[in-house]
Amino acid sequence: MMRPVKRLQSSKESFIEILIIVKACLTSFWFWFPALYCVYFYMQIWLIFCVHPLTILVLPIALSIYVIILEDKKVKAFYELNGIKYLDAAHPLGEGPKMKTSNFRVEKYVKEYEKLLKKKQEEQKDSG
């Protein structure tokens, strides 16, 4: 006849062995490989039958257009190119079309860039 303490100890050891086996299975690559392959396989089947093929083509194109528009807005905001050039069709006195002024500051940034390049060249000459 087994004592209750020995029975409890053997069940504890069995439980620990089961936990070790479960941990070994869950942390093994080969345990997850078939499950992940099944997910991939069923996802491919779902894509074939439930998603229109043009959706797969249109979505990346729409995302890239959106990113280009955002980049354009960012560049215009950085260089303050938001001024609009207006072109009048004709002056009432018969003059030709003329451009209204806009406040572009590109020349200022080009001059700053040239100064920065000169400064870097001088630093390289001093250190070299």
A tleap script that builds the chain and sets N, CA, C and O, in Angstrom:
source leaprc.protein.ff14SB
mol = sequence {
  NMET MET ARG PRO VAL LYS ARG LEU GLN SER
  SER LYS GLU SER PHE ILE GLU ILE LEU ILE
  ILE VAL LYS ALA CYS LEU THR SER PHE TRP
  PHE TRP PHE PRO ALA LEU TYR CYS VAL TYR
  PHE TYR MET GLN ILE TRP LEU ILE PHE CYS
  VAL HIE PRO LEU THR ILE LEU VAL LEU PRO
  ILE ALA LEU SER ILE TYR VAL ILE ILE LEU
  GLU ASP LYS LYS VAL LYS ALA PHE TYR GLU
  LEU ASN GLY ILE LYS TYR LEU ASP ALA ALA
  HIE PRO LEU GLY GLU GLY PRO LYS MET LYS
  THR SER ASN PHE ARG VAL GLU LYS TYR VAL
  LYS GLU TYR GLU LYS LEU LEU LYS LYS LYS
  GLN GLU GLU GLN LYS ASP SER CGLY
}
set mol.1.N position { 0.829 -1.162 0.000 }
set mol.1.CA position { 0.000 0.000 0.000 }
set mol.1.C position { 0.892 1.249 0.000 }
set mol.1.O position { 1.810 1.374 0.810 }
set mol.2.N position { 0.593 2.187 -0.944 }
set mol.2.CA position { 1.390 3.405 -1.064 }
set mol.2.C position { 0.917 4.434 -0.071 }
set mol.2.O position { -0.273 4.600 0.196 }
set mol.3.N position { 1.866 5.086 0.439 }
set mol.3.CA position { 1.520 6.175 1.349 }
set mol.3.C position { 1.011 7.366 0.546 }
set mol.3.O position { 1.363 7.515 -0.625 }
set mol.4.N position { 0.200 8.202 1.149 }
set mol.4.CA position { -0.303 9.385 0.436 }
set mol.4.C position { 0.820 10.355 0.063 }
set mol.4.O position { 0.727 11.038 -0.957 }
set mol.5.N position { 1.882 10.425 0.878 }
set mol.5.CA position { 2.986 11.339 0.582 }
set mol.5.C position { 3.729 10.864 -0.671 }
set mol.5.O position { 4.068 11.670 -1.537 }
set mol.6.N position { 3.986 9.525 -0.765 }
set mol.6.CA position { 4.677 8.996 -1.935 }
set mol.6.C position { 3.830 9.170 -3.185 }
set mol.6.O position { 4.357 9.497 -4.248 }
set mol.7.N position { 2.535 8.957 -3.071 }
set mol.7.CA position { 1.632 9.126 -4.207 }
set mol.7.C position { 1.643 10.582 -4.666 }
set mol.7.O position { 1.667 10.863 -5.864 }
set mol.8.N position { 1.624 11.489 -3.720 }
set mol.8.CA position { 1.651 12.921 -4.026 }
set mol.8.C position { 2.977 13.299 -4.690 }
set mol.8.O position { 3.004 14.079 -5.642 }
set mol.9.N position { 4.070 12.738 -4.177 }
set mol.9.CA position { 5.385 13.043 -4.740 }
set mol.9.C position { 5.508 12.485 -6.160 }
set mol.9.O position { 6.047 13.165 -7.034 }
set mol.10.N position { 5.030 11.286 -6.408 }
set mol.10.CA position { 5.117 10.708 -7.752 }
set mol.10.C position { 4.218 11.460 -8.728 }
set mol.10.O position { 4.585 11.618 -9.892 }
set mol.11.N position { 3.074 11.917 -8.294 }
set mol.11.CA position { 2.206 12.690 -9.187 }
set mol.11.C position { 2.835 14.064 -9.479 }
set mol.11.O position { 2.694 14.595 -10.581 }
set mol.12.N position { 3.525 14.629 -8.485 }
set mol.12.CA position { 4.221 15.899 -8.698 }
set mol.12.C position { 5.335 15.722 -9.731 }
set mol.12.O position { 5.488 16.563 -10.617 }
set mol.13.N position { 6.117 14.637 -9.630 }
set mol.13.CA position { 7.176 14.376 -10.591 }
set mol.13.C position { 6.614 14.129 -11.987 }
set mol.13.O position { 7.185 14.584 -12.978 }
set mol.14.N position { 5.503 13.414 -12.066 }
set mol.14.CA position { 4.861 13.171 -13.365 }
set mol.14.C position { 4.389 14.487 -13.979 }
set mol.14.O position { 4.550 14.707 -15.180 }
set mol.15.N position { 3.811 15.352 -13.165 }
set mol.15.CA position { 3.333 16.644 -13.648 }
set mol.15.C position { 4.493 17.495 -14.149 }
set mol.15.O position { 4.373 18.166 -15.174 }
set mol.16.N position { 5.612 17.474 -13.435 }
set mol.16.CA position { 6.791 18.231 -13.854 }
set mol.16.C position { 7.340 17.673 -15.169 }
set mol.16.O position { 7.743 18.442 -16.042 }
set mol.17.N position { 7.359 16.355 -15.321 }
set mol.17.CA position { 7.812 15.752 -16.577 }
set mol.17.C position { 6.905 16.158 -17.730 }
set mol.17.O position { 7.385 16.449 -18.826 }
set mol.18.N position { 5.602 16.178 -17.490 }
set mol.18.CA position { 4.657 16.596 -18.532 }
set mol.18.C position { 4.918 18.049 -18.927 }
set mol.18.O position { 4.906 18.377 -20.114 }
set mol.19.N position { 5.151 18.918 -17.951 }
set mol.19.CA position { 5.429 20.329 -18.238 }
set mol.19.C position { 6.724 20.488 -19.035 }
set mol.19.O position { 6.803 21.334 -19.926 }
set mol.20.N position { 7.735 19.683 -18.719 }
set mol.20.CA position { 8.998 19.741 -19.460 }
set mol.20.C position { 8.782 19.328 -20.914 }
set mol.20.O position { 9.329 19.949 -21.825 }
set mol.21.N position { 7.988 18.284 -21.134 }
set mol.21.CA position { 7.700 17.827 -22.499 }
set mol.21.C position { 6.919 18.893 -23.265 }
set mol.21.O position { 7.205 19.166 -24.431 }
set mol.22.N position { 5.926 19.494 -22.595 }
set mol.22.CA position { 5.138 20.548 -23.246 }
set mol.22.C position { 6.030 21.744 -23.597 }
set mol.22.O position { 5.912 22.304 -24.687 }
set mol.23.N position { 6.911 22.134 -22.690 }
set mol.23.CA position { 7.833 23.251 -22.963 }
set mol.23.C position { 8.753 22.913 -24.123 }
set mol.23.O position { 9.007 23.760 -24.980 }
set mol.24.N position { 9.252 21.691 -24.159 }
set mol.24.CA position { 10.140 21.282 -25.255 }
set mol.24.C position { 9.404 21.311 -26.586 }
set mol.24.O position { 9.980 21.694 -27.604 }
set mol.25.N position { 8.150 20.913 -26.589 }
set mol.25.CA position { 7.378 20.929 -27.834 }
set mol.25.C position { 7.088 22.359 -28.284 }
set mol.25.O position { 7.266 22.688 -29.457 }
set mol.26.N position { 6.647 23.204 -27.367 }
set mol.26.CA position { 6.251 24.555 -27.730 }
set mol.26.C position { 7.434 25.430 -28.138 }
set mol.26.O position { 7.258 26.387 -28.892 }
set mol.27.N position { 8.619 25.121 -27.661 }
set mol.27.CA position { 9.790 25.923 -28.024 }
set mol.27.C position { 10.553 25.337 -29.204 }
set mol.27.O position { 11.578 25.887 -29.607 }
set mol.28.N position { 10.077 24.244 -29.756 }
set mol.28.CA position { 10.744 23.622 -30.896 }
set mol.28.C position { 10.220 24.212 -32.206 }
set mol.28.O position { 9.025 24.464 -32.355 }
set mol.29.N position { 11.134 24.424 -33.145 }
set mol.29.CA position { 10.760 24.906 -34.462 }
set mol.29.C position { 9.868 23.902 -35.182 }
set mol.29.O position { 8.906 24.286 -35.846 }
set mol.30.N position { 10.182 22.634 -35.052 }
set mol.30.CA position { 9.456 21.598 -35.785 }
set mol.30.C position { 8.043 21.394 -35.263 }
set mol.30.O position { 7.212 20.799 -35.949 }
set mol.31.N position { 7.760 21.876 -34.062 }
set mol.31.CA position { 6.381 21.838 -33.575 }
set mol.31.C position { 5.539 22.902 -34.278 }
set mol.31.O position { 4.381 22.654 -34.615 }
set mol.32.N position { 6.114 24.082 -34.498 }
set mol.32.CA position { 5.369 25.190 -35.074 }
set mol.32.C position { 5.366 25.180 -36.597 }
set mol.32.O position { 4.490 25.791 -37.209 }
set mol.33.N position { 6.315 24.507 -37.215 }
set mol.33.CA position { 6.406 24.503 -38.673 }
set mol.33.C position { 5.136 24.009 -39.353 }
set mol.33.O position { 4.640 24.700 -40.243 }
set mol.34.N position { 4.578 22.854 -38.988 }
set mol.34.CA position { 3.343 22.415 -39.660 }
set mol.34.C position { 2.163 23.356 -39.395 }
set mol.34.O position { 1.341 23.591 -40.281 }
set mol.35.N position { 2.086 23.888 -38.180 }
set mol.35.CA position { 0.968 24.786 -37.870 }
set mol.35.C position { 1.072 26.071 -38.690 }
set mol.35.O position { 0.077 26.537 -39.243 }
set mol.36.N position { 2.261 26.636 -38.768 }
set mol.36.CA position { 2.441 27.855 -39.553 }
set mol.36.C position { 2.265 27.591 -41.048 }
set mol.36.O position { 1.765 28.448 -41.777 }
set mol.37.N position { 2.671 26.415 -41.501 }
set mol.37.CA position { 2.464 26.074 -42.902 }
set mol.37.C position { 0.975 25.952 -43.219 }
set mol.37.O position { 0.527 26.377 -44.284 }
set mol.38.N position { 0.215 25.376 -42.304 }
set mol.38.CA position { -1.244 25.279 -42.503 }
set mol.38.C position { -1.872 26.662 -42.571 }
set mol.38.O position { -2.738 26.910 -43.410 }
set mol.39.N position { -1.446 27.557 -41.701 }
set mol.39.CA position { -1.969 28.928 -41.741 }
set mol.39.C position { -1.631 29.573 -43.079 }
set mol.39.O position { -2.485 30.209 -43.696 }
set mol.40.N position { -0.403 29.415 -43.526 }
set mol.40.CA position { 0.015 29.965 -44.814 }
set mol.40.C position { -0.804 29.372 -45.967 }
set mol.40.O position { -1.251 30.094 -46.858 }
set mol.41.N position { -0.990 28.060 -45.937 }
set mol.41.CA position { -1.723 27.368 -46.995 }
set mol.41.C position { -3.173 27.843 -47.067 }
set mol.41.O position { -3.676 28.146 -48.149 }
set mol.42.N position { -3.845 27.908 -45.914 }
set mol.42.CA position { -5.243 28.350 -45.919 }
set mol.42.C position { -5.365 29.832 -46.257 }
set mol.42.O position { -6.368 30.251 -46.836 }
set mol.43.N position { -4.373 30.619 -45.908 }
set mol.43.CA position { -4.378 32.038 -46.290 }
set mol.43.C position { -4.266 32.168 -47.810 }
set mol.43.O position { -4.929 33.016 -48.408 }
set mol.44.N position { -3.436 31.341 -48.435 }
set mol.44.CA position { -3.311 31.374 -49.889 }
set mol.44.C position { -4.621 30.972 -50.567 }
set mol.44.O position { -5.041 31.597 -51.541 }
set mol.45.N position { -5.250 29.942 -50.053 }
set mol.45.CA position { -6.549 29.525 -50.608 }
set mol.45.C position { -7.575 30.639 -50.444 }
set mol.45.O position { -8.338 30.920 -51.369 }
set mol.46.N position { -7.600 31.271 -49.285 }
set mol.46.CA position { -8.539 32.380 -49.047 }
set mol.46.C position { -8.263 33.522 -50.013 }
set mol.46.O position { -9.198 34.124 -50.542 }
set mol.47.N position { -6.974 33.831 -50.252 }
set mol.47.CA position { -6.634 34.899 -51.192 }
set mol.47.C position { -7.088 34.567 -52.608 }
set mol.47.O position { -7.542 35.449 -53.336 }
set mol.48.N position { -6.969 33.310 -53.001 }
set mol.48.CA position { -7.338 32.918 -54.359 }
set mol.48.C position { -8.839 33.045 -54.582 }
set mol.48.O position { -9.268 33.542 -55.623 }
set mol.49.N position { -9.639 32.604 -53.622 }
set mol.49.CA position { -11.075 32.537 -53.839 }
set mol.49.C position { -11.851 33.736 -53.301 }
set mol.49.O position { -12.947 34.012 -53.787 }
set mol.50.N position { -11.328 34.443 -52.331 }
set mol.50.CA position { -12.121 35.498 -51.692 }
set mol.50.C position { -11.637 36.912 -51.988 }
set mol.50.O position { -12.382 37.865 -51.757 }
set mol.51.N position { -10.435 37.082 -52.482 }
set mol.51.CA position { -9.907 38.411 -52.753 }
set mol.51.C position { -9.729 38.564 -54.255 }
set mol.51.O position { -9.132 37.714 -54.917 }
set mol.52.N position { -10.255 39.659 -54.777 }
set mol.52.CA position { -10.135 39.908 -56.209 }
set mol.52.C position { -8.673 40.214 -56.549 }
set mol.52.O position { -8.011 40.936 -55.803 }
set mol.53.N position { -8.163 39.681 -57.653 }
set mol.53.CA position { -6.746 39.881 -57.993 }
set mol.53.C position { -6.362 41.348 -58.182 }
set mol.53.O position { -5.227 41.730 -57.898 }
set mol.54.N position { -7.297 42.173 -58.658 }
set mol.54.CA position { -6.965 43.578 -58.851 }
set mol.54.C position { -6.727 44.285 -57.517 }
set mol.54.O position { -5.998 45.275 -57.456 }
set mol.55.N position { -7.336 43.780 -56.463 }
set mol.55.CA position { -7.113 44.362 -55.143 }
set mol.55.C position { -5.648 44.225 -54.748 }
set mol.55.O position { -5.070 45.136 -54.154 }
set mol.56.N position { -5.065 43.108 -55.072 }
set mol.56.CA position { -3.664 42.877 -54.734 }
set mol.56.C position { -2.767 43.846 -55.511 }
set mol.56.O position { -1.699 44.213 -55.022 }
set mol.57.N position { -3.184 44.270 -56.716 }
set mol.57.CA position { -2.406 45.209 -57.503 }
set mol.57.C position { -2.694 46.658 -57.131 }
set mol.57.O position { -1.785 47.489 -57.120 }
set mol.58.N position { -3.956 46.968 -56.827 }
set mol.58.CA position { -4.358 48.352 -56.600 }
set mol.58.C position { -3.884 48.862 -55.253 }
set mol.58.O position { -3.486 50.022 -55.146 }
set mol.59.N position { -3.914 48.045 -54.237 }
set mol.59.CA position { -3.561 48.505 -52.894 }
set mol.59.C position { -2.121 49.030 -52.810 }
set mol.59.O position { -1.930 50.124 -52.280 }
set mol.60.N position { -1.103 48.321 -53.298 }
set mol.60.CA position { 0.253 48.892 -53.246 }
set mol.60.C position { 0.389 50.167 -54.078 }
set mol.60.O position { 1.125 51.079 -53.698 }
set mol.61.N position { -0.308 50.236 -55.199 }
set mol.61.CA position { -0.245 51.446 -56.023 }
set mol.61.C position { -0.857 52.621 -55.274 }
set mol.61.O position { -0.293 53.715 -55.268 }
set mol.62.N position { -2.010 52.403 -54.641 }
set mol.62.CA position { -2.654 53.476 -53.875 }
set mol.62.C position { -1.770 53.921 -52.717 }
set mol.62.O position { -1.659 55.116 -52.443 }
set mol.63.N position { -1.146 52.976 -52.043 }
set mol.63.CA position { -0.251 53.331 -50.936 }
set mol.63.C position { 0.951 54.135 -51.430 }
set mol.63.O position { 1.358 55.102 -50.785 }
set mol.64.N position { 1.516 53.743 -52.561 }
set mol.64.CA position { 2.682 54.474 -53.067 }
set mol.64.C position { 2.295 55.883 -53.507 }
set mol.64.O position { 3.067 56.817 -53.294 }
set mol.65.N position { 1.123 56.061 -54.115 }
set mol.65.CA position { 0.672 57.403 -54.488 }
set mol.65.C position { 0.469 58.260 -53.250 }
set mol.65.O position { 0.844 59.432 -53.231 }
set mol.66.N position { -0.122 57.679 -52.220 }
set mol.66.CA position { -0.335 58.409 -50.963 }
set mol.66.C position { 0.999 58.841 -50.350 }
set mol.66.O position { 1.125 59.969 -49.872 }
set mol.67.N position { 1.984 57.957 -50.363 }
set mol.67.CA position { 3.304 58.280 -49.806 }
set mol.67.C position { 3.975 59.379 -50.623 }
set mol.67.O position { 4.620 60.260 -50.054 }
set mol.68.N position { 3.834 59.342 -51.944 }
set mol.68.CA position { 4.423 60.388 -52.794 }
set mol.68.C position { 3.782 61.736 -52.495 }
set mol.68.O position { 4.480 62.747 -52.417 }
set mol.69.N position { 2.457 61.765 -52.325 }
set mol.69.CA position { 1.772 63.017 -52.009 }
set mol.69.C position { 2.236 63.556 -50.660 }
set mol.69.O position { 2.479 64.755 -50.523 }
set mol.70.N position { 2.362 62.681 -49.665 }
set mol.70.CA position { 2.836 63.128 -48.354 }
set mol.70.C position { 4.263 63.658 -48.425 }
set mol.70.O position { 4.579 64.666 -47.792 }
set mol.71.N position { 5.122 62.997 -49.182 }
set mol.71.CA position { 6.510 63.447 -49.328 }
set mol.71.C position { 6.566 64.814 -50.007 }
set mol.71.O position { 7.353 65.678 -49.621 }
set mol.72.N position { 5.725 65.000 -51.019 }
set mol.72.CA position { 5.666 66.287 -51.712 }
set mol.72.C position { 5.223 67.402 -50.751 }
set mol.72.O position { 5.795 68.493 -50.756 }
set mol.73.N position { 4.217 67.127 -49.940 }
set mol.73.CA position { 3.763 68.124 -48.964 }
set mol.73.C position { 4.861 68.441 -47.948 }
set mol.73.O position { 5.045 69.594 -47.559 }
set mol.74.N position { 5.584 67.407 -47.527 }
set mol.74.CA position { 6.655 67.613 -46.549 }
set mol.74.C position { 7.771 68.480 -47.120 }
set mol.74.O position { 8.276 69.370 -46.436 }
set mol.75.N position { 8.156 68.227 -48.363 }
set mol.75.CA position { 9.219 69.011 -48.998 }
set mol.75.C position { 8.770 70.459 -49.177 }
set mol.75.O position { 9.535 71.385 -48.908 }
set mol.76.N position { 7.535 70.657 -49.630 }
set mol.76.CA position { 7.030 72.023 -49.820 }
set mol.76.C position { 6.964 72.768 -48.496 }
set mol.76.O position { 7.273 73.958 -48.442 }
set mol.77.N position { 6.566 72.088 -47.427 }
set mol.77.CA position { 6.502 72.744 -46.124 }
set mol.77.C position { 7.904 73.064 -45.611 }
set mol.77.O position { 8.110 74.113 -45.001 }
set mol.78.N position { 8.864 72.182 -45.847 }
set mol.78.CA position { 10.225 72.401 -45.358 }
set mol.78.C position { 10.883 73.573 -46.056 }
set mol.78.O position { 11.522 74.402 -45.407 }
set mol.79.N position { 10.734 73.656 -47.381 }
set mol.79.CA position { 11.362 74.722 -48.145 }
set mol.79.C position { 10.440 75.921 -48.368 }
set mol.79.O position { 10.783 76.843 -49.108 }
set mol.80.N position { 9.289 75.906 -47.737 }
set mol.80.CA position { 8.303 76.989 -47.808 }
set mol.80.C position { 7.945 77.316 -49.249 }
set mol.80.O position { 7.988 78.478 -49.655 }
set mol.81.N position { 7.600 76.317 -50.007 }
set mol.81.CA position { 7.227 76.474 -51.412 }
set mol.81.C position { 5.712 76.492 -51.595 }
set mol.81.O position { 5.216 76.122 -52.659 }
set mol.82.N position { 4.981 76.909 -50.588 }
set mol.82.CA position { 3.528 76.854 -50.647 }
set mol.82.C position { 2.919 78.043 -51.376 }
set mol.82.O position { 1.706 78.075 -51.582 }
set mol.83.N position { 3.729 79.020 -51.770 }
set mol.83.CA position { 3.214 80.165 -52.518 }
set mol.83.C position { 2.699 79.714 -53.871 }
set mol.83.O position { 3.223 78.764 -54.453 }
set mol.84.N position { 1.680 80.387 -54.372 }
set mol.84.CA position { 1.063 80.012 -55.636 }
set mol.84.C position { 1.349 81.107 -56.660 }
set mol.84.O position { 1.221 82.293 -56.354 }
set mol.85.N position { 1.728 80.722 -57.852 }
set mol.85.CA position { 1.927 81.681 -58.932 }
set mol.85.C position { 0.597 81.821 -59.676 }
set mol.85.O position { 0.004 80.834 -60.110 }
set mol.86.N position { 0.151 83.053 -59.812 }
set mol.86.CA position { -1.093 83.315 -60.525 }
set mol.86.C position { -0.755 83.882 -61.889 }
set mol.86.O position { 0.134 84.725 -62.010 }
set mol.87.N position { -1.439 83.440 -62.892 }
set mol.87.CA position { -1.230 83.931 -64.241 }
set mol.87.C position { -2.563 84.501 -64.731 }
set mol.87.O position { -3.521 83.761 -64.956 }
set mol.88.N position { -2.608 85.814 -64.890 }
set mol.88.CA position { -3.827 86.444 -65.393 }
set mol.88.C position { -3.924 86.202 -66.890 }
set mol.88.O position { -2.915 86.198 -67.595 }
set mol.89.N position { -5.132 86.002 -67.365 }
set mol.89.CA position { -5.321 85.746 -68.787 }
set mol.89.C position { -4.959 86.986 -69.596 }
set mol.89.O position { -4.218 86.882 -70.574 }
set mol.90.N position { -5.457 88.138 -69.219 }
set mol.90.CA position { -5.120 89.365 -69.933 }
set mol.90.C position { -5.487 90.552 -69.052 }
set mol.90.O position { -6.424 90.498 -68.256 }
set mol.91.N position { -4.737 91.600 -69.216 }
set mol.91.CA position { -5.029 92.826 -68.483 }
set mol.91.C position { -6.137 93.573 -69.235 }
set mol.91.O position { -6.227 93.470 -70.458 }
set mol.92.N position { -6.968 94.312 -68.525 }
set mol.92.CA position { -8.058 94.991 -69.219 }
set mol.92.C position { -7.601 96.004 -70.280 }
set mol.92.O position { -8.348 96.306 -71.210 }
set mol.93.N position { -6.386 96.524 -70.142 }
set mol.93.CA position { -5.920 97.517 -71.112 }
set mol.93.C position { -5.242 96.882 -72.313 }
set mol.93.O position { -4.664 97.593 -73.134 }
set mol.94.N position { -5.296 95.569 -72.437 }
set mol.94.CA position { -4.729 94.914 -73.602 }
set mol.94.C position { -3.311 94.425 -73.405 }
set mol.94.O position { -2.693 93.958 -74.362 }
set mol.95.N position { -2.772 94.514 -72.202 }
set mol.95.CA position { -1.439 93.970 -71.950 }
set mol.95.C position { -1.509 92.444 -72.000 }
set mol.95.O position { -2.584 91.852 -71.910 }
set mol.96.N position { -0.383 91.848 -72.140 }
set mol.96.CA position { -0.336 90.393 -72.132 }
set mol.96.C position { -0.471 89.846 -70.714 }
set mol.96.O position { -0.576 90.613 -69.758 }
set mol.97.N position { -0.470 88.553 -70.581 }
set mol.97.CA position { -0.569 87.969 -69.243 }
set mol.97.C position { 0.660 88.298 -68.418 }
set mol.97.O position { 1.764 88.387 -68.956 }
set mol.98.N position { 0.483 88.477 -67.139 }
set mol.98.CA position { 1.637 88.748 -66.281 }
set mol.98.C position { 1.538 87.900 -65.012 }
set mol.98.O position { 0.451 87.540 -64.559 }
set mol.99.N position { 2.689 87.601 -64.470 }
set mol.99.CA position { 2.758 86.743 -63.279 }
set mol.99.C position { 2.648 87.603 -62.035 }
set mol.99.O position { 3.266 88.663 -61.930 }
set mol.100.N position { 1.860 87.131 -61.110 }
set mol.100.CA position { 1.833 87.783 -59.810 }
set mol.100.C position { 2.988 87.232 -58.989 }
set mol.100.O position { 3.444 86.109 -59.207 }
set mol.101.N position { 3.441 88.017 -58.066 }
set mol.101.CA position { 4.593 87.586 -57.283 }
set mol.101.C position { 4.169 86.548 -56.251 }
set mol.101.O position { 3.038 86.543 -55.764 }
set mol.102.N position { 5.085 85.699 -55.946 }
set mol.102.CA position { 4.862 84.724 -54.868 }
set mol.102.C position { 6.113 84.715 -54.008 }
set mol.102.O position { 7.176 85.162 -54.439 }
set mol.103.N position { 5.990 84.224 -52.839 }
set mol.103.CA position { 7.105 84.309 -51.897 }
set mol.103.C position { 7.838 82.975 -51.794 }
set mol.103.O position { 7.683 82.242 -50.818 }
set mol.104.N position { 8.643 82.670 -52.823 }
set mol.104.CA position { 9.488 81.492 -52.785 }
set mol.104.C position { 10.818 81.886 -52.145 }
set mol.104.O position { 11.356 82.956 -52.431 }
set mol.105.N position { 11.336 81.038 -51.296 }
set mol.105.CA position { 12.602 81.322 -50.623 }
set mol.105.C position { 13.670 80.297 -50.990 }
set mol.105.O position { 14.544 79.988 -50.180 }
set mol.106.N position { 13.598 79.782 -52.187 }
set mol.106.CA position { 14.534 78.751 -52.623 }
set mol.106.C position { 15.940 79.316 -52.709 }
set mol.106.O position { 16.908 78.655 -52.332 }
set mol.107.N position { 16.052 80.545 -53.208 }
set mol.107.CA position { 17.379 81.143 -53.375 }
set mol.107.C position { 18.100 81.257 -52.033 }
set mol.107.O position { 19.312 81.052 -51.954 }
set mol.108.N position { 17.360 81.580 -50.992 }
set mol.108.CA position { 17.959 81.693 -49.662 }
set mol.108.C position { 18.531 80.339 -49.219 }
set mol.108.O position { 19.630 80.270 -48.669 }
set mol.109.N position { 17.778 79.279 -49.464 }
set mol.109.CA position { 18.240 77.953 -49.057 }
set mol.109.C position { 19.424 77.492 -49.902 }
set mol.109.O position { 20.317 76.813 -49.395 }
set mol.110.N position { 19.440 77.853 -51.179 }
set mol.110.CA position { 20.579 77.492 -52.038 }
set mol.110.C position { 21.841 78.192 -51.552 }
set mol.110.O position { 22.910 77.584 -51.510 }
set mol.111.N position { 21.725 79.477 -51.181 }
set mol.111.CA position { 22.889 80.209 -50.670 }
set mol.111.C position { 23.389 79.608 -49.355 }
set mol.111.O position { 24.594 79.481 -49.140 }
set mol.112.N position { 22.451 79.239 -48.478 }
set mol.112.CA position { 22.856 78.602 -47.215 }
set mol.112.C position { 23.580 77.286 -47.487 }
set mol.112.O position { 24.561 76.968 -46.815 }
set mol.113.N position { 23.102 76.522 -48.467 }
set mol.113.CA position { 23.736 75.253 -48.810 }
set mol.113.C position { 25.140 75.477 -49.353 }
set mol.113.O position { 26.069 74.748 -49.004 }
set mol.114.N position { 25.296 76.480 -50.201 }
set mol.114.CA position { 26.625 76.790 -50.746 }
set mol.114.C position { 27.583 77.197 -49.627 }
set mol.114.O position { 28.739 76.774 -49.619 }
set mol.115.N position { 27.107 78.023 -48.674 }
set mol.115.CA position { 27.950 78.400 -47.536 }
set mol.115.C position { 28.352 77.175 -46.729 }
set mol.115.O position { 29.499 77.066 -46.297 }
set mol.116.N position { 27.419 76.253 -46.523 }
set mol.116.CA position { 27.706 75.032 -45.775 }
set mol.116.C position { 28.758 74.191 -46.496 }
set mol.116.O position { 29.659 73.644 -45.860 }
set mol.117.N position { 28.645 74.087 -47.829 }
set mol.117.CA position { 29.634 73.319 -48.590 }
set mol.117.C position { 31.020 73.957 -48.487 }
set mol.117.O position { 32.016 73.255 -48.314 }
set mol.118.N position { 31.086 75.298 -48.592 }
set mol.118.CA position { 32.373 75.986 -48.471 }
set mol.118.C position { 32.979 75.756 -47.092 }
set mol.118.O position { 34.181 75.524 -46.966 }
set mol.119.N position { 32.146 75.822 -46.067 }
set mol.119.CA position { 32.621 75.613 -44.701 }
set mol.119.C position { 33.182 74.199 -44.525 }
set mol.119.O position { 34.223 74.010 -43.896 }
set mol.120.N position { 32.488 73.218 -45.082 }
set mol.120.CA position { 32.971 71.828 -44.994 }
set mol.120.C position { 34.285 71.646 -45.733 }
set mol.120.O position { 35.176 70.945 -45.254 }
set mol.121.N position { 34.412 72.270 -46.894 }
set mol.121.CA position { 35.653 72.165 -47.662 }
set mol.121.C position { 36.815 72.796 -46.898 }
set mol.121.O position { 37.924 72.262 -46.896 }
set mol.122.N position { 36.560 73.924 -46.256 }
set mol.122.CA position { 37.611 74.565 -45.466 }
set mol.122.C position { 38.005 73.705 -44.270 }
set mol.122.O position { 39.186 73.615 -43.933 }
set mol.123.N position { 37.020 73.071 -43.623 }
set mol.123.CA position { 37.330 72.181 -42.505 }
set mol.123.C position { 38.158 70.992 -42.952 }
set mol.123.O position { 39.060 70.557 -42.237 }
set mol.124.N position { 37.853 70.458 -44.147 }
set mol.124.CA position { 38.605 69.316 -44.661 }
set mol.124.C position { 40.040 69.737 -44.993 }
set mol.124.O position { 40.981 68.976 -44.766 }
set mol.125.N position { 40.205 70.959 -45.534 }
set mol.125.CA position { 41.555 71.428 -45.859 }
set mol.125.C position { 42.358 71.652 -44.581 }
set mol.125.O position { 43.549 71.345 -44.531 }
set mol.126.N position { 41.702 72.191 -43.542 }
set mol.126.CA position { 42.394 72.421 -42.277 }
set mol.126.C position { 42.796 71.112 -41.603 }
set mol.126.O position { 43.886 71.010 -41.040 }
set mol.127.N position { 41.923 70.119 -41.659 }
set mol.127.CA position { 42.234 68.852 -40.991 }
set mol.127.C position { 43.143 67.968 -41.845 }
set mol.127.O position { 43.853 67.123 -41.300 }
set mol.128.N position { 43.140 68.140 -43.162 }
set mol.128.CA position { 43.914 67.264 -44.053 }
set mol.128.C position { 45.274 67.718 -44.368 }
set mol.128.O position { 45.993 67.045 -45.108 }
savepdb mol mol.pdb
quit
